[in-house]
Amino acid sequence: MSQISSCIKEQSGNVELRIHCQPRASKTEIVGLHGESLKVRLAAPPAEGQANAELCQFLAQYFGVLRQEVQILSGKGARQKRVLIKGKTAQEIQDCLPQLSDQE
């Protein structure tokens, strides 16, 4: 099992991801792991939900799902988030992600 599997949890045909966000980055991208979370840099600022909206839009595009199939379960006001991706398996999510190293 790869280390990326530590941030992915499959449940009832959906996938829950643990994500660590870094707002106000130069560009939006997945950069690696931060502990047991997927580290995502976001170009948007963490004001008025802009970073959360960008995160959902980015993940939908990245994993090939509709925007409404990506939902923040917890952490809307924090860097650590739990995000639900509907209609994907853990293996499908893992296959989309490159081999990632720890970026703490």
C-alpha positions as CSV (number, residue, x, y, z in Angstrom):
1,M,0.0,0.0,0.0
2,S,1.5,3.4,-0.9
3,Q,1.8,6.3,1.5
4,I,-0.8,8.2,-0.5
5,S,-3.4,5.7,0.7
6,S,-3.2,7.2,4.2
7,C,-5.2,10.3,3.1
8,I,-7.8,8.4,1.1
9,K,-10.8,6.6,2.7
10,E,-13.5,4.8,0.6
11,Q,-17.1,4.7,1.8
12,S,-20.2,3.6,0.0
13,G,-19.0,4.3,-3.6
14,N,-17.5,7.7,-2.6
15,V,-14.1,8.7,-1.5
16,E,-13.1,10.9,1.5
17,L,-9.8,12.8,1.2
18,R,-7.8,14.4,4.0
19,I,-6.4,17.7,2.6
20,H,-4.0,20.3,3.9
21,C,-4.5,23.6,2.0
22,Q,-2.0,26.4,1.5
23,P,-3.9,29.5,0.3
24,R,-2.4,32.4,-1.6
25,A,0.1,30.3,-3.5
26,S,1.4,31.3,-6.9
27,K,-0.7,28.6,-8.6
28,T,-3.2,25.9,-7.7
29,E,-1.7,22.4,-7.6
30,I,-1.2,19.2,-5.7
31,V,2.3,19.2,-4.3
32,G,2.6,16.1,-2.1
33,L,1.8,14.9,1.3
34,H,1.7,16.8,4.6
35,G,1.7,14.2,7.3
36,E,-1.3,12.0,6.4
37,S,-3.0,14.6,4.3
38,L,-2.8,15.5,0.6
39,K,-1.1,19.0,0.3
40,V,-2.8,21.3,-2.1
41,R,-1.6,24.9,-2.9
42,L,-4.4,27.3,-3.8
43,A,-4.0,30.6,-5.6
44,A,-7.1,32.0,-4.0
45,P,-7.0,33.8,-0.7
46,P,-8.8,32.3,2.4
47,A,-11.4,35.1,2.4
48,E,-15.2,34.7,1.9
49,G,-14.9,31.1,0.9
50,Q,-12.8,31.8,-2.1
51,A,-10.1,29.2,-1.3
52,N,-12.8,26.5,-0.5
53,A,-14.6,27.2,-3.9
54,E,-11.3,27.0,-5.7
55,L,-10.4,23.8,-3.9
56,C,-13.7,22.1,-4.9
57,Q,-13.4,23.4,-8.5
58,F,-9.8,22.2,-8.8
59,L,-10.5,18.7,-7.3
60,A,-13.5,18.3,-9.6
61,Q,-11.4,19.0,-12.7
62,Y,-8.4,17.0,-11.5
63,F,-10.4,13.9,-10.7
64,G,-12.9,14.2,-13.7
65,V,-16.1,14.7,-11.8
66,L,-18.7,17.4,-11.7
67,R,-18.3,20.3,-9.3
68,Q,-21.4,19.3,-7.3
69,E,-19.8,15.9,-6.7
70,V,-17.1,17.5,-4.5
71,Q,-18.1,18.5,-1.0
72,I,-16.2,19.8,2.0
73,L,-17.3,17.7,4.9
74,S,-15.3,19.5,7.6
75,G,-12.7,22.3,8.0
76,K,-14.3,25.0,5.9
77,G,-12.5,27.6,8.1
78,A,-9.2,25.7,8.5
79,R,-6.3,24.5,6.5
80,Q,-7.1,20.8,7.4
81,K,-10.1,19.6,5.5
82,R,-12.1,16.5,4.8
83,V,-13.4,16.4,1.3
84,L,-15.9,14.0,-0.2
85,I,-15.6,13.0,-3.9
86,K,-18.7,11.3,-5.1
87,G,-18.8,8.5,-7.7
88,K,-15.1,7.5,-7.5
89,T,-13.3,4.6,-5.9
90,A,-10.1,4.9,-3.8
91,Q,-8.2,3.2,-6.6
92,E,-9.4,5.6,-9.2
93,I,-8.3,8.6,-7.0
94,Q,-5.0,6.9,-6.3
95,D,-4.4,6.3,-10.0
96,C,-4.9,10.0,-10.8
97,L,-2.3,11.1,-8.2
98,P,1.4,11.0,-9.0
99,Q,3.9,9.3,-6.7
100,L,4.0,12.0,-3.9
101,S,6.6,12.6,-1.3
102,D,6.1,14.2,2.1
103,Q,6.2,18.0,1.9
104,E,5.9,18.9,5.6
